[in-house]
């Protein structure tokens, strides 16, 4: 299975351009523009791109919506080692992430 959906606007509910949720058999991905930002596998382990997860306020807004977490909760998970930070945009093949 492979499904790509535009993220909905929190204000209007309309599809937002350049903000995507990608659903696969392995889990869910969040893509902002042409950059892969996050992957949540089927065990709910969060992986974030080290370079791009704080790319812009728009990316952050939709990342938090995708994860269902606020900024503080996400930072706490990062600090506690509950989120894996890695390179997801050319530096490493994300299909090998477990």
C-alpha positions as CSV (number, residue, x, y, z in Angstrom):
1,X,0.0,0.0,0.0
2,X,1.2,3.5,-0.8
3,X,-1.0,6.6,-0.3
4,X,-0.1,10.3,-0.5
5,X,-2.4,12.9,1.0
6,X,-2.1,16.6,1.4
7,X,-2.3,17.7,5.0
8,X,-5.5,19.6,5.8
9,X,-5.4,23.3,6.8
10,X,-6.3,23.7,10.5
11,X,-8.4,26.7,9.6
12,X,-10.3,25.7,6.6
13,X,-9.8,21.9,6.4
14,X,-8.8,22.3,2.8
15,X,-5.8,20.5,1.4
16,X,-2.5,22.4,1.9
17,X,0.0,22.4,-1.0
18,X,3.5,21.2,-0.2
19,X,2.6,19.4,3.1
20,X,2.1,15.7,2.6
21,X,1.4,12.6,4.7
22,X,2.6,9.4,2.9
23,X,1.2,6.2,4.2
24,X,3.0,2.9,3.4
25,X,3.0,-0.7,4.8
26,X,6.0,0.3,6.9
27,X,4.5,3.4,8.5
28,X,3.7,7.1,7.9
29,X,6.0,9.8,6.5
30,X,5.7,13.5,6.6
31,X,7.1,15.5,3.7
32,X,7.3,19.3,3.5
33,X,7.9,20.6,0.0
34,X,10.6,18.3,-1.4
35,X,12.1,17.3,2.0
36,X,11.3,14.2,4.0
37,X,10.9,15.5,7.6
38,X,9.6,12.6,9.7
39,X,8.8,8.9,9.7
40,X,6.7,7.1,12.2
41,X,7.0,3.3,11.9
42,X,4.3,0.8,12.8
43,X,5.6,0.6,16.3
44,X,5.1,4.4,16.7
45,X,8.9,5.1,16.8
46,X,9.5,8.6,15.6
47,X,12.4,9.4,13.3
48,X,13.1,13.0,12.3
49,X,15.5,14.5,9.8
50,X,18.3,16.1,11.7
51,X,18.7,19.0,9.2
52,X,15.1,19.7,8.2
53,X,12.7,19.1,11.1
54,X,13.0,22.7,12.2
55,X,13.2,24.0,8.6
56,X,10.5,26.7,8.9
57,X,7.5,27.7,11.0
58,X,5.2,26.1,8.4
59,X,7.1,22.8,8.4
60,X,7.0,22.8,12.2
61,X,3.3,23.5,12.3
62,X,2.5,20.6,10.1
63,X,5.1,18.3,11.7
64,X,3.4,18.9,15.1
65,X,0.0,18.1,13.6
66,X,1.4,15.0,11.9
67,X,2.9,13.7,15.1
68,X,0.0,14.8,17.3
69,X,2.5,16.5,19.6
70,X,3.2,20.1,20.6
71,X,6.7,21.7,20.4
72,X,7.5,21.1,24.1
73,X,6.3,17.5,24.1
74,X,8.4,16.8,20.9
75,X,11.5,18.4,22.4
76,X,11.1,16.4,25.6
77,X,10.9,13.2,23.6
78,X,14.1,14.2,21.7
79,X,15.8,15.1,25.0
80,X,14.8,11.7,26.5
81,X,16.1,9.8,23.4
82,X,12.6,8.7,22.4
83,X,13.0,10.2,18.9
84,X,15.7,9.1,16.5
85,X,17.4,12.0,14.7
86,X,19.0,11.0,11.4
87,X,19.6,12.2,7.9
88,X,16.6,11.4,5.7
89,X,17.3,13.4,2.5
90,X,20.1,11.8,0.6
91,X,22.5,11.2,3.4
92,X,21.0,7.8,4.4
93,X,18.5,5.4,2.9
94,X,15.4,5.8,5.0
95,X,14.0,2.5,3.8
96,X,16.6,0.8,6.1
97,X,15.3,2.6,9.2
98,X,13.7,0.2,11.7
